[in-house]
Amino acid sequence: ARFAKPLDEDLIRRLARSHEVLVTVEEGAVGGFASHVLHFLAHEGLLESGLKVRPLVLPDVFADHAKPEKMYADAGLDAAGIVHTVFTALGQAVRAQRA
């Protein structure tokens, strides 16, 4: 999604119905885009068919200052972290470790 609100409800419905895992990635903390998506999924009944949702956000901690790339990697928001999250959600932890 390019923006948090208004939600692209049609896109979220299509993704939820055609994928096993739905990952949201945002540079904010808990309570942002992922919360809106989860609220929508719950009210639409789209979490009742086994959809695995993994919201990725920056941790709610005081973090040491570093380059953004390092902070994203530490939070699992870089490409490797996202791939790891997907494979782990799919129960493929061994593959996730190699990614």
Buried (B, 14 or more C-beta within 10 A) or exposed (E): BEEBEEBEEEEBBEBBEEEEBBBBBBBEEEEBBBBBBBEBBEEEEBBEEEBBBBBBBBEEEEEEEEEEEEBBBBBBBBEEBBBBBBBBBEEEEEBBEEB
